[in-house]
Amino acid sequence: MRSARIRPTYRVSASPRSCATNEAAAALPGFAGLHPYQDEETVQGALELMYRLERALCAIVGVDRVTLQPAAGAHGEWTALRMIQAYHRSRGDKRSEVLVPDSAHGTNPASAALSGFQVVEVRSGPDGRISLADLESKLSPQVAALMLTNPNTLGLFEREILDVAEMVHATGAMLYYDGANLNAFMGVARPGDMGFDAVHMNLHKTFTTPHGGGGPGAGPVGVKADLIPFLPHPTVEQSDGHYTFDFKRPKSIGRVRSFYGNFGMLVRAYTYILAMGGDGLTQASLDAVLSANYLRKQVEGVLDLPHEGPCMHEFVASAHNLAPQGVKALDVAKGLLERDFYAPTVYFPLVVAEAIMVEPTETESKATLDAFAAALKEIVEQARTDPAALHAEPHSLPVGRLDEVGTARRITAYLTGQSEDPVLRWKRVQK
Ligand SMILES: *Cc1c(COP(=O)(O)O)cnc(C)c1O
């Protein structure tokens, strides 16, 4: 999806057939017309769906319970860290640090800081994976948790994850799984079995909801038994086929989202999981990994690949070797737009200079992957022969190069009621 063709069709994260089905399910009047103030007795079907989705997600990631409330991955991270904090405090343990690898998504340190923790960075080794020696040196009784995504943002599987879990748990800290990369091994391996205590999932990355379309997302969080008392309330409980919201949870961190989360996303995810089945989800992950490796092989020799393969569901290339021509990762991305491709993420992760992160997903055909590789080759060729032409791209789209920095500054100027001069510092507006 992150590299899907932008014309003539715009694809989303599941097979077109099931995507349409999931949208149709979410639009059913019985779901779409619900009011959050309705009496429990009149929304038994919605509660049953939430209950069943929770059970399905527990099975997929290997945890004991899940809260469906968080509205995004970052919100899920924050929710989980608050639970981990409440857990430590309930034991009279005031741990103040959260460890985050240098390859982590920016939301990881942000969530930790927002929860009141000091963020301590753990370095990657030369192979792009977390350095156990550096981890060892940062672990202490002050550490509340290590946040990790596996495969990491370089698309590399953290092979020493069982050792990492043992080291973290030996100091009394917890292990948090950033589940944004769950696409790589659904139905193949489970973070819960690797030793993770809390896990977020991005329903808008892994379970069909279109990502980046401007709509709402959902970032459910799964936890192992130790963290269950701290789950946000209400939870959905079932007894004799009757479903209820449980607000009587004395150790709960409280509500983290108005009402019960973005319910429409939950309907889409549940429909998708049922339509795919366990085997289908496994196949989706295997296909996503195959697509990424197939494409990675074609990119070898075109762009620099700083880490050894094979990769998981994504890989990171670098455009640094185009620097002599004055061509940057941004120019490659714009060139892809000109050639009808949705540009991949650039300049992330931060540990790779001029990074270009490609995640083809399971939905793209071999023909699309080949066309993408051909477009990349053409762009790199053009960078060598006529970099000025590349700098002028895209020219066949409604807009060309946008003045992003200027726009950000002028918006700030507008919002603060100041002139159009660059506003580089935030000031309180006097009303
Ligand atoms: C997308 C992403 C997140 C944050 O998820 P949002 O739903 O965008 O808040 C966190 N970590 C990684 C690795 C991601 O790719």
Ligand as a Chemical Component Dictionary entry (heavy atoms), coordinates in Angstrom:
data_LIG
# 
_chem_comp.id                   LIG 
_chem_comp.type                 NON-POLYMER 
_chem_comp.pdbx_formal_charge   0 
_chem_comp.three_letter_code    LIG 
# 
loop_
_chem_comp_atom.comp_id 
_chem_comp_atom.atom_id 
_chem_comp_atom.alt_atom_id 
_chem_comp_atom.type_symbol 
_chem_comp_atom.charge 
_chem_comp_atom.model_Cartn_x 
_chem_comp_atom.model_Cartn_y 
_chem_comp_atom.model_Cartn_z 
_chem_comp_atom.pdbx_ordinal 
LIG C1 C1 C 0 2.761  3.913 12.074 1  
LIG C2 C2 C 0 3.674  3.534 13.135 2  
LIG C3 C3 C 0 3.433  3.899 14.471 3  
LIG C4 C4 C 0 2.317  4.850 14.900 4  
LIG O1 O1 O 0 1.054  4.450 14.515 5  
LIG P1 P1 P 0 -0.100 5.530 14.239 6  
LIG O2 O2 O 0 -1.317 4.702 14.088 7  
LIG O3 O3 O 0 0.300  6.263 12.994 8  
LIG O4 O4 O 0 -0.166 6.434 15.435 9  
LIG C5 C5 C 0 4.300  3.432 15.441 10 
LIG N1 N1 N 0 5.364  2.667 15.129 11 
LIG C6 C6 C 0 5.645  2.300 13.864 12 
LIG C7 C7 C 0 6.841  1.427 13.601 13 
LIG C8 C8 C 0 4.815  2.732 12.820 14 
LIG O5 O5 O 0 5.104  2.384 11.561 15 
# 
loop_
_chem_comp_bond.comp_id 
_chem_comp_bond.atom_id_1 
_chem_comp_bond.atom_id_2 
_chem_comp_bond.value_order 
_chem_comp_bond.pdbx_ordinal 
LIG C1 C2 SING 1  
LIG C2 C3 SING 2  
LIG C2 C8 DOUB 3  
LIG C3 C4 SING 4  
LIG C3 C5 DOUB 5  
LIG C4 O1 SING 6  
LIG O1 P1 SING 7  
LIG P1 O2 DOUB 8  
LIG P1 O3 SING 9  
LIG P1 O4 SING 10 
LIG C5 N1 SING 11 
LIG N1 C6 DOUB 12 
LIG C6 C7 SING 13 
LIG C6 C8 SING 14 
LIG C8 O5 SING 15 
# 
